[in-house]
Amino acid sequence: MVHVLLVDDDADLGAMLTDVFAREGIRLTTVEDGKTGLDTASKGEYSLILLDIMLPEMDGLQVLKHLRQGGIETPVLMLTARGEDVDRVVGLELGADDYLAKPFYPRELVARVKALLRRSKGGDTAVAETIRFAGFELDTVNAVAHCDGEALTLTPTEFEVLRQLVTHHGQLVTKESLSNQVLGRQLGPFDRSLDVHISNVRKKLPAHPDRIQTVRGRGYRVLEPEILEPETLEN
């Protein structure tokens, strides 16, 4: 059974989501403060972590930071207050895979969780495949990525973003397509999630981060380092 950890101090929300997830065949464990959440997430085996930002003892951003610094790569979906764009961006920069603003419909949360779980298992790839392009080597079954021979430590969402780009071998991949394929939702007018995920991947490359290019107003593409076109980049 899929086992999800919810770190949120709203006991009523926890009880309600426990029932909702049980109907989907998902086990939910709840804790109500950040310090306990960090300890629980670090010691337990969870498929996914739902992490509120506003928590007693330790806020959700600190919990996420400690998890990622400790090498815990469990997918994390942040629960944020509506309108708190700065918290969302910071969460993504710290390694969150996605976010959902409160209040939310339980059905939407379940859909986001299922989409993120699919990403963490390598998406819908049914056969073993190794994709190579522009110095990248991606094992799509085990969700393992290398760049120029060096292993990359990527979140499930970062891996899936990179997989989509490398698969297209230098072709433009639109933001709309990436949002639908990777995040499982339509791209919102002020949604910076993809920009942050792309930035995070670039920071983890051993060299030539500009091999992942942003094409202004359109999307992204991966090019071999020797044929880079820097005039298309956004800084």
C-alpha positions as CSV (number, residue, x, y, z in Angstrom):
1,M,0.0,0.0,0.0
2,V,1.2,3.5,-0.8
3,H,2.1,5.3,2.5
4,V,1.9,9.1,2.6
5,L,3.0,11.3,5.5
6,L,1.0,14.5,6.3
7,V,2.7,17.2,8.4
8,D,0.0,19.7,9.3
9,D,-1.3,21.0,12.6
10,D,-4.9,21.0,11.5
11,A,-6.2,17.9,13.2
12,D,-9.6,18.1,11.5
13,L,-7.9,18.2,8.1
14,G,-5.8,15.3,9.0
15,A,-8.8,13.2,10.0
16,M,-10.7,14.1,6.9
17,L,-7.8,13.3,4.6
18,T,-7.2,10.0,6.3
19,D,-10.7,8.9,5.3
20,V,-10.3,10.4,1.7
21,F,-7.0,8.6,1.1
22,A,-8.2,5.3,2.6
23,R,-10.9,5.2,0.0
24,E,-8.2,5.5,-2.7
25,G,-6.2,2.7,-1.1
26,I,-3.6,5.1,0.3
27,R,-2.4,4.9,3.9
28,L,-2.0,8.3,5.6
29,T,0.1,9.0,8.7
30,T,-0.3,12.4,10.3
31,V,1.9,14.5,12.6
32,E,1.1,18.0,13.8
33,D,4.4,19.9,14.2
34,G,7.5,20.5,12.1
35,K,10.1,18.9,14.4
36,T,8.1,15.6,14.7
37,G,7.5,15.8,11.0
38,L,11.2,16.0,10.3
39,D,12.1,13.1,12.6
40,T,9.3,11.0,11.2
41,A,10.1,11.7,7.5
42,S,13.8,11.0,8.2
43,K,13.2,7.6,9.8
44,G,10.1,6.2,8.0
45,E,9.6,4.8,4.6
46,Y,7.1,7.0,2.9
47,S,6.0,7.2,-0.8
48,L,5.3,11.0,-0.5
49,I,5.2,13.8,2.0
50,L,2.5,16.4,2.3
51,L,4.1,19.4,4.1
52,D,2.3,22.5,5.4
53,I,4.4,25.6,5.6
54,M,2.9,27.1,8.7
55,L,3.8,24.7,11.5
56,P,4.6,24.8,15.2
57,E,8.2,24.0,16.4
58,M,9.7,24.3,12.9
59,D,8.2,25.7,9.8
60,G,7.7,23.6,6.7
61,L,10.4,25.3,4.7
62,Q,13.0,24.5,7.4
63,V,11.7,20.9,7.5
64,L,12.1,20.6,3.7
65,K,15.6,22.2,3.8
66,H,16.8,19.7,6.4
67,L,15.3,16.7,4.6
68,R,17.0,17.6,1.3
69,Q,20.3,18.4,3.0
70,G,20.0,15.0,4.8
71,G,19.7,13.2,1.5
72,I,16.0,12.4,1.8
73,E,14.6,12.5,-1.7
74,T,11.1,11.5,-1.0
75,P,8.7,13.5,-3.2
76,V,7.3,16.5,-1.3
77,L,4.1,18.4,-2.0
78,M,3.9,21.7,-0.1
79,L,0.6,23.0,1.2
80,T,0.7,26.8,1.1
81,A,-1.6,29.7,2.0
82,R,-3.4,31.1,-1.0
83,G,-1.5,34.1,-2.4
84,E,1.9,33.3,-0.7
85,D,3.8,33.2,-3.9
86,V,7.2,33.8,-2.2
87,D,6.7,30.7,0.0
88,R,5.9,28.6,-3.1
89,V,9.0,29.7,-5.0
90,V,11.2,29.2,-2.0
91,G,9.8,25.7,-1.4
92,L,10.4,24.8,-5.0
93,E,14.0,26.1,-4.8
94,L,14.6,24.0,-1.7
95,G,13.5,20.9,-3.6
96,A,9.8,20.6,-3.3
97,D,8.2,18.8,-6.2
98,D,4.9,20.6,-6.3
99,Y,2.6,22.8,-4.2
100,L,-1.1,23.2,-3.6
101,A,-2.7,26.3,-2.1
102,K,-5.2,26.1,0.8
103,P,-8.1,25.8,0.9
104,F,-8.3,23.0,-1.7
105,Y,-10.7,20.4,-2.8
106,P,-9.7,16.9,-1.5
107,R,-10.2,15.5,-4.9
108,E,-7.6,17.9,-6.4
109,L,-5.1,16.9,-3.7
110,V,-5.6,13.2,-4.4
111,A,-5.1,13.9,-8.2
112,R,-1.9,15.8,-7.4
113,V,-0.6,13.1,-5.2
114,K,-1.3,10.4,-7.8
115,A,0.4,12.4,-10.5
116,L,3.5,12.9,-8.3
117,L,3.6,9.2,-7.3
118,R,3.6,8.4,-11.1
119,R,6.5,10.7,-11.6
120,S,8.4,9.2,-8.7
121,K,8.0,5.7,-10.4
122,G,9.3,6.9,-13.7
123,G,6.1,8.1,-15.3
124,D,4.3,5.9,-17.7
125,T,7.5,4.3,-19.2
126,A,6.7,0.7,-19.7
127,V,10.0,-0.7,-21.0
128,A,13.6,-0.3,-20.1
129,E,15.2,2.6,-21.9
130,T,18.3,4.6,-21.6
131,I,18.2,8.1,-23.2
132,R,21.4,9.8,-24.2
133,F,21.8,13.3,-25.6
134,A,23.9,16.4,-24.9
135,G,26.0,14.6,-22.3
136,F,23.0,13.3,-20.4
137,E,22.3,9.7,-19.8
138,L,18.9,8.9,-18.3
139,D,17.8,5.5,-17.0
140,T,14.0,5.9,-17.3
141,V,13.1,2.8,-15.3
142,N,15.1,3.5,-12.2
143,A,14.9,7.3,-12.6
144,V,18.7,7.7,-12.5
145,A,20.4,10.5,-14.4
146,H,24.0,11.2,-15.2
147,C,25.6,14.3,-16.9
148,D,29.0,14.0,-18.5
149,G,29.5,10.8,-16.5
150,E,28.6,12.3,-13.1
151,A,25.5,11.2,-11.2
152,L,22.8,13.8,-10.7
153,T,20.7,14.0,-7.5
154,L,17.3,15.0,-8.8
155,T,13.8,15.1,-7.3
156,P,11.2,13.0,-9.2
157,T,9.9,16.2,-10.8
158,E,13.3,17.4,-11.8
159,F,14.1,14.0,-13.4
160,E,10.8,14.1,-15.3
161,V,11.4,17.6,-16.6
162,L,14.9,16.6,-17.8
163,R,13.5,13.4,-19.3
164,Q,11.0,15.3,-21.4
165,L,13.7,17.7,-22.6
166,V,16.3,15.1,-23.4
167,T,13.8,12.9,-25.2
168,H,13.1,15.6,-27.7
169,H,16.8,15.9,-28.7
170,G,17.2,19.6,-29.1
171,Q,13.6,20.3,-30.1
172,L,11.6,23.0,-28.4
173,V,9.3,21.7,-25.6
174,T,6.7,24.3,-24.8
175,K,5.9,25.3,-21.2
176,E,2.3,24.3,-21.8
177,S,3.4,20.8,-22.8
178,L,5.8,20.4,-19.9
179,S,3.2,21.6,-17.4
180,N,0.7,19.0,-18.7
181,Q,3.1,16.2,-19.0
182,V,5.2,16.7,-15.8
183,L,2.9,18.6,-13.4
184,G,-0.3,17.2,-14.6
185,R,-2.1,20.5,-14.9
186,Q,-2.5,23.4,-17.3
187,L,0.0,26.2,-17.0
188,G,-1.3,29.1,-15.0
189,P,-0.5,32.7,-16.0
190,F,1.8,33.4,-13.0
191,D,3.0,29.9,-12.4
192,R,6.8,29.8,-12.0
193,S,7.1,26.2,-11.0
194,L,8.7,25.1,-14.2
195,D,11.2,28.0,-14.2
196,V,12.3,27.0,-10.7
197,H,12.6,23.3,-11.5
198,I,14.7,24.1,-14.6
199,S,16.9,26.4,-12.5
200,N,17.4,23.7,-9.9
201,V,18.5,21.2,-12.6
202,R,20.9,23.6,-14.1
203,K,22.6,24.2,-10.7
204,K,23.2,20.5,-10.4
205,L,25.0,20.0,-13.7
206,P,28.8,19.6,-13.5
207,A,29.4,22.0,-16.5
208,H,27.6,23.8,-19.2
209,P,24.3,24.6,-17.4
210,D,23.3,26.6,-20.5
211,R,22.9,23.3,-22.4
212,I,19.4,23.6,-21.0
213,Q,18.1,26.7,-22.8
214,T,15.1,28.9,-22.2
215,V,13.5,30.0,-25.4
216,R,11.8,33.3,-24.5
217,G,8.1,33.2,-24.2
218,R,7.9,29.7,-25.5
219,G,9.6,26.9,-23.6
220,Y,12.9,25.0,-23.2
221,R,15.2,22.8,-25.2
222,V,18.5,20.9,-24.6
223,L,21.4,21.4,-27.0
224,E,24.8,19.8,-27.3
225,P,27.4,22.1,-25.6
226,E,29.3,22.7,-28.9
227,I,26.2,24.1,-30.7
228,L,24.8,26.3,-28.0
229,E,23.0,29.5,-29.1
230,P,23.3,31.8,-26.1
231,E,21.3,34.6,-27.6
232,T,18.1,32.6,-26.9
233,L,18.8,32.4,-23.2
234,E,16.9,34.2,-20.5
235,N,18.9,35.0,-17.3
